[in-house]
Amino acid sequence: MAKKWKVNQNTGRLIPSEHAEQAALIQWTELVQTNTPELGLLFAIANGGQRHPAVAAAMKREGVKRGVPDLCLPVARSGKHGLYIEFKAGDGKLSPHQRRWRDLLIA
């Protein structure tokens, strides 16, 4: 089971985990889909987490890539072709792979 809270390394305070924040966003989209049905297209990209090495190897062969953002909303708006969201809780920082994806996606 994913943690709902983590300790901020700078302040010592409890903050919501990335999992908790992402789950809350998904829950919110389910509540507002009646008025904004395209939010039903929001999906998670299952790149994170611990896996058995055989499963990780199979996923890599299938195209899983390091650093891909956590969520994707493939809806075009205002000349943009979708939205990618990377969650970071509190003091979290992007990894080098995540920075590369961010830079390529906004280019």
Sine and cosine of phi, psi and omega as CSV:
sin_phi,cos_phi,sin_psi,cos_psi,sin_omega,cos_omega
0.00,0.00,0.68,-0.73,-0.01,-1.00
-0.96,0.28,0.53,-0.85,0.03,-1.00
-0.95,0.31,0.61,-0.79,0.05,-1.00
-1.00,-0.03,-0.38,0.92,-0.06,-1.00
-0.70,-0.71,0.45,-0.89,0.14,-0.99
-0.66,-0.75,0.27,-0.96,-0.01,-1.00
-1.00,-0.09,0.81,-0.59,0.08,-1.00
-0.92,0.39,0.82,-0.58,-0.07,-1.00
-0.92,0.39,-0.42,0.91,-0.02,-1.00
-1.00,0.05,-0.64,0.77,-0.11,-0.99
-0.96,-0.28,-0.31,0.95,-0.07,-1.00
0.98,0.21,0.02,1.00,-0.01,-1.00
-0.99,0.14,0.46,-0.89,0.11,-0.99
-0.97,0.22,0.71,-0.70,0.06,-1.00
-0.75,-0.66,0.43,-0.90,0.03,-1.00
-0.88,0.47,0.60,-0.80,0.06,-1.00
-0.96,0.28,0.26,-0.97,0.08,-1.00
-0.85,0.53,-0.66,0.75,0.02,-1.00
-0.85,0.52,-0.73,0.68,-0.03,-1.00
-0.90,0.45,-0.66,0.75,0.01,-1.00
-0.92,0.39,-0.67,0.74,0.01,-1.00
-0.91,0.41,-0.69,0.72,0.02,-1.00
-0.88,0.47,-0.61,0.79,0.03,-1.00
-0.91,0.42,-0.64,0.77,0.04,-1.00
-0.90,0.44,-0.70,0.71,0.02,-1.00
-0.88,0.48,-0.69,0.73,0.03,-1.00
-0.87,0.49,-0.69,0.73,0.03,-1.00
-0.88,0.48,-0.69,0.72,-0.01,-1.00
-0.88,0.47,-0.57,0.82,0.03,-1.00
-0.91,0.41,-0.53,0.85,0.01,-1.00
-0.96,0.28,-0.54,0.84,-0.11,-0.99
-0.97,-0.23,0.08,1.00,-0.04,-1.00
-0.89,0.46,-0.41,0.91,0.02,-1.00
-0.86,0.51,-0.66,0.75,0.00,-1.00
-1.00,0.01,-0.39,0.92,-0.04,-1.00
-0.70,-0.71,0.96,0.27,-0.13,-0.99
-0.88,0.48,-0.43,0.90,-0.01,-1.00
-0.91,0.42,-0.32,0.95,0.08,-1.00
-0.90,0.43,-0.32,0.95,0.09,-1.00
-0.91,0.41,-0.23,0.97,0.04,-1.00
-1.00,0.07,-0.17,0.99,0.02,-1.00
-0.89,0.46,0.77,-0.63,0.00,-1.00
-0.64,-0.77,0.41,-0.91,0.03,-1.00
-1.00,0.06,0.54,-0.84,0.09,-1.00
-0.95,-0.30,0.94,-0.34,-0.17,-0.99
-0.99,0.14,0.93,0.36,0.03,-1.00
-0.99,-0.12,-0.46,0.89,-0.11,-0.99
-1.00,0.07,0.02,-1.00,0.08,-1.00
1.00,-0.05,0.24,-0.97,0.01,-1.00
-1.00,0.01,0.67,-0.74,0.00,-1.00
-0.67,-0.74,0.39,-0.92,0.15,-0.99
-0.88,0.48,0.63,-0.78,-0.03,-1.00
-0.81,0.59,-0.59,0.81,0.01,-1.00
-0.91,0.40,-0.63,0.77,0.03,-1.00
-0.92,0.39,-0.69,0.72,0.02,-1.00
-0.87,0.49,-0.67,0.74,0.01,-1.00
-0.91,0.42,-0.67,0.75,0.03,-1.00
-0.90,0.45,-0.67,0.74,0.00,-1.00
-0.91,0.42,-0.60,0.80,0.04,-1.00
-0.90,0.44,-0.67,0.74,0.05,-1.00
-0.89,0.45,-0.49,0.87,-0.01,-1.00
-0.99,0.12,-0.09,1.00,0.09,-1.00
0.93,-0.37,0.10,1.00,0.06,-1.00
-0.89,0.46,0.71,-0.71,-0.03,-1.00
-0.80,-0.60,0.60,-0.80,0.02,-1.00
-0.93,0.36,0.63,-0.78,0.12,-0.99
1.00,-0.01,-0.11,0.99,0.00,-1.00
-0.89,0.45,0.66,-0.75,-0.01,-1.00
-0.85,0.53,0.26,-0.97,-0.11,-0.99
-0.95,0.30,-0.62,0.79,-0.07,-1.00
-0.76,-0.65,0.44,-0.90,0.08,-1.00
-0.71,-0.70,0.72,-0.69,0.13,-0.99
-0.88,-0.48,0.99,-0.14,-0.11,-0.99
-0.99,0.13,0.87,0.49,-0.03,-1.00
-0.84,-0.55,0.81,-0.59,0.01,-1.00
-0.98,0.20,0.72,-0.70,0.05,-1.00
-0.48,-0.88,0.68,-0.73,0.12,-0.99
0.76,0.65,0.70,0.72,0.02,-1.00
0.98,0.20,0.03,1.00,0.05,-1.00
-0.98,-0.22,0.47,-0.88,-0.10,-0.99
-0.96,-0.28,0.28,0.96,0.03,-1.00
0.49,-0.87,0.07,-1.00,-0.03,-1.00
-0.74,-0.68,0.76,-0.65,0.11,-0.99
-0.92,-0.39,0.66,-0.75,-0.04,-1.00
-0.82,-0.57,0.80,-0.61,0.10,-0.99
-0.93,-0.38,0.86,-0.50,0.00,-1.00
-1.00,0.05,0.67,-0.74,0.13,-0.99
-0.67,-0.74,0.82,-0.57,0.00,-1.00
-1.00,0.05,0.76,-0.65,0.14,-0.99
0.75,0.66,-0.98,-0.22,-0.09,-1.00
-1.00,-0.07,0.23,0.97,-0.02,-1.00
-0.91,0.42,0.53,-0.85,-0.01,-1.00
-0.79,-0.62,0.46,-0.89,0.05,-1.00
-0.93,0.36,0.63,-0.78,0.13,-0.99
-0.97,0.22,0.25,-0.97,0.07,-1.00
-0.83,0.55,-0.63,0.78,0.02,-1.00
-0.91,0.41,-0.64,0.77,0.03,-1.00
-0.92,0.39,-0.62,0.78,0.05,-1.00
-0.89,0.46,-0.65,0.76,0.01,-1.00
-0.88,0.47,-0.73,0.69,0.04,-1.00
-0.87,0.50,-0.72,0.69,0.01,-1.00
-0.84,0.55,-0.75,0.66,-0.05,-1.00
-0.89,0.45,-0.64,0.76,0.01,-1.00
-0.94,0.34,-0.59,0.81,-0.02,-1.00
-0.95,0.30,-0.46,0.89,-0.01,-1.00
-0.99,-0.12,-0.05,1.00,-0.02,-1.00
-0.92,0.40,0.00,0.00,0.00,0.00
